[in-house]
Amino acid sequence: MSSSLSSLENAAKYLSPEDKAQFLKIRREMEKAGASRKSIEERLHAFIWDIIESDDEDEDDEGAE
């Protein structure tokens, strides 16, 4: 297993239970489909960044109230 995928798995420990389940589902589906390790890493990286950006937007919305 590559260090990048390991790093993503470590980051997934800090996700909400729902997000972590989605992370694992994406990984399993891509592995089952025979995707390359690089494409799996890219997809999971994008997924985590989407969550981070979404959380940042939520905090910005709360601060504007």
RABELMO-V463997 format. One record per residue. N is the residue number from 0. OMEGA is omega in whole degrees, 0 to 359 (999 if undefined). Layout:
# RABELMO-V463997
n: {N:N}
omega: {OMEGA:OMEGA}
This chain:
# RABELMO-V463997
n: {0:1:2:3:4:5:6:7:8:9:10:11:12:13:14:15:16:17:18:19:20:21:22:23:24:25:26:27:28:29:30:31:32:33:34:35:36:37:38:39:40:41:42:43:44:45:46:47:48:49:50:51:52:53:54:55:56:57:58:59:60:61:62:63:64}
omega: {183:180:179:178:177:178:178:178:176:178:182:179:183:179:174:179:180:180:179:178:178:177:181:179:178:182:180:182:180:178:180:180:178:180:178:178:181:181:175:179:181:181:180:177:179:179:180:179:176:179:180:180:178:178:178:179:178:179:178:179:180:181:182:183:999}
